């Protein structure tokens, strides 16, 4: 099932400057000079990291360029702010946790709104409502976690729903789509 795309709210798009007479419908960052911005700090206070370590960083940068790139499958531009890192520091996770948690919550809310806009409703499977003895909830949780990505589970209603959508989209039968998914490596 395709993931709903996040999009910039219309009231915020209206505040973005046009480019060549067309709307700017997205913004992004391109960050350059990251290595140099951190090396001086690591020279005076060396740290050793290992694969899988989580590292929290704070960066000071200057916008050195602004690029406009065509947004694929949309009518408008993405304004890319090119930032050159001037300095950076490695910080303790507790300093960043609150800010990152707030951002994750805002992004999740935007995803939910995008899904609702696309007609997708999530099953209520929060930890407070999850019942591990309810087979449908277990199947749905596993499905949503991507555990069925390598093939369909016959008893999973979400796998069947995906097959129904694929059948409608491809002009085939649900049984054909189920067979294709089971045969997929």
Buried (B, 14 or more C-beta within 10 A) or exposed (E): EEEBEEBBEEEEBEEBEEBEEEBBBBBEEEBBBBEEBBEEBBEEEEEEEEEEEEEBEEBEBEEEEEEBEEBEEEEBBBBBBBBBBEBBBBEEEEEBEEEEEEEEEEEEEBBBBBBEEEEBEEBEBEEEEEEEEEEBBBBBBBBBEEEBEEEBBEEBEBBBEBBBBBBEEEEBEBEBBBBBBEEEE
